[in-house]
Amino acid sequence: MTLQEAIKARHSVRQYLDKPIEAEKIAQLQALIDESNRKAGLHMQLVTNEPKAFAEGMAKYGKFSGISNYIAMVCKKGDDTALGYYGEQVVLLAQSLGLNSCWVGLTFSKQPDSYEVRNDEHLVCLVPVGYGANQGIQHPQKKTIDDVAEGKPFPDWFVRGVEAALLAPTAVNQQLFRFILHDGNKVEAKKAFSLTNGLGYAPIDLGIAKCHFEIGAGKENFEWE
Ligand SMILES: Cc1cc2nc3c(=O)[nH]c(=O)nc-3n(C[C@H](O)[C@H](O)[C@H](O)COP(=O)(O)O)c2cc1C
């Protein structure tokens, strides 16, 4: 499965089967996590065989089940957009390996012994990975290209980028991002205005959307501004 196909196939999955992830797939996820942490100064951590985060406290009232593997999405405060961008690459690799996932900001119980959060860092989300009991469903498309993009006329690669961004996971499906085309091949990505300020998740959502835009548009067609 290509990353473009993974973007279309990925939906948030909240119920998982009791089926272990093969060692080879764990190794591929770990390799991308290590490389991204090195490149961007992040602190993503793959946690395996840890069933408590989604089975205790608040989590047990949620709609999540069967989760014992997840990525702890940890970064320095202020690096959330980079965490979204690199974290979503791991999510799409998981999808292309036949695994499912879901970014989760709220309904889990913290497990400080299972991952490390240093003093200048924060835990932004946990992302369960594993074999889903279902494949999830396509989120409702609340927004169109014209709602989230500026700089017409739009070249085909730009349209493909925005379409991929509109398929990205965002907190409560808020899609608070904008893509602005300048000078034919420069793209500015920014948070859209919102009264609730994106519930604090707008920076990470923006990074996730940028990851999708870049895969949809093709890196060779544009430069970030
Ligand atoms: C930063 C972030 C935080 C999220 N937090 C939660 C959460 O706490 N609980 C939950 O059920 N889903 C959560 N989600 C999943 C979103 O609800 C989901 O991505 C959105 O509804 C779009 O659906 P899709 O991922 O199936 O395309 C979160 C997504 C993101 C990106």
The ligand as an SDF file (V2000), in Angstrom:
LIG
                    3D

 31 33  0  0  0  0  0  0  0  0999 V2000
   -4.9290   15.6470   18.1960 C   0  0  0  0  0  0  0  0  0  0  0  0
   -6.1010   14.6930   18.1500 C   0  0  0  0  0  0  0  0  0  0  0  0
   -6.7290   14.3110   19.3300 C   0  0  0  0  0  0  0  0  0  0  0  0
   -7.8070   13.3840   19.2890 C   0  0  0  0  0  0  0  0  0  0  0  0
   -8.3760   12.9840   20.4700 N   0  0  0  0  0  0  0  0  0  0  0  0
   -9.3670   12.0510   20.4550 C   0  0  0  0  0  0  0  0  0  0  0  0
   -9.9510   11.5700   21.6840 C   0  0  0  0  0  0  0  0  0  0  0  0
   -9.5650   12.0060   22.7870 O   0  0  0  0  0  0  0  0  0  0  0  0
  -10.9120   10.6150   21.6230 N   0  0  0  0  0  0  0  0  0  0  0  0
  -11.3560   10.1130   20.4160 C   0  0  0  0  0  0  0  0  0  0  0  0
  -12.2350    9.2410   20.4060 O   0  0  0  0  0  0  0  0  0  0  0  0
  -10.8250   10.5500   19.2150 N   0  0  0  0  0  0  0  0  0  0  0  0
   -9.8490   11.5020   19.2160 C   0  0  0  0  0  0  0  0  0  0  0  0
   -9.2940   11.9290   18.0190 N   0  0  0  0  0  0  0  0  0  0  0  0
   -9.7520   11.3690   16.7320 C   0  0  0  0  0  0  0  0  0  0  0  0
  -10.6630   12.3500   15.9830 C   0  0  0  0  0  0  0  0  0  0  0  0
  -11.9390   12.3750   16.5880 O   0  0  0  0  0  0  0  0  0  0  0  0
  -10.7470   11.9290   14.4970 C   0  0  0  0  0  0  0  0  0  0  0  0
   -9.4780   12.0260   13.9190 O   0  0  0  0  0  0  0  0  0  0  0  0
  -11.7200   12.7960   13.7000 C   0  0  0  0  0  0  0  0  0  0  0  0
  -13.0370   12.6300   14.1690 O   0  0  0  0  0  0  0  0  0  0  0  0
  -11.6780   12.4450   12.1970 C   0  0  0  0  0  0  0  0  0  0  0  0
  -11.9690   11.0880   11.9850 O   0  0  0  0  0  0  0  0  0  0  0  0
  -10.9510   10.1060   11.2630 P   0  0  0  0  0  0  0  0  0  0  0  0
   -9.6700   10.0960   12.0580 O   0  0  0  0  0  0  0  0  0  0  0  0
  -11.6620    8.7820   11.2500 O   0  0  0  0  0  0  0  0  0  0  0  0
  -10.7020   10.6310    9.8690 O   0  0  0  0  0  0  0  0  0  0  0  0
   -8.2520   12.8650   18.0380 C   0  0  0  0  0  0  0  0  0  0  0  0
   -7.5970   13.2710   16.8590 C   0  0  0  0  0  0  0  0  0  0  0  0
   -6.5330   14.1620   16.9100 C   0  0  0  0  0  0  0  0  0  0  0  0
   -5.8330   14.5320   15.6420 C   0  0  0  0  0  0  0  0  0  0  0  0
  1  2  1  0
  2  3  1  0
  2 30  2  0
  3  4  2  0
  4  5  1  0
  4 28  1  0
  5  6  2  0
  6  7  1  0
  6 13  1  0
  7  8  2  0
  7  9  1  0
  9 10  1  0
 10 11  2  0
 10 12  1  0
 12 13  2  0
 13 14  1  0
 14 15  1  0
 14 28  1  0
 15 16  1  0
 16 17  1  0
 16 18  1  0
 18 19  1  0
 18 20  1  0
 20 21  1  0
 20 22  1  0
 22 23  1  0
 23 24  1  0
 24 25  2  0
 24 26  1  0
 24 27  1  0
 28 29  2  0
 29 30  1  0
 30 31  1  0
M  END
$$$$
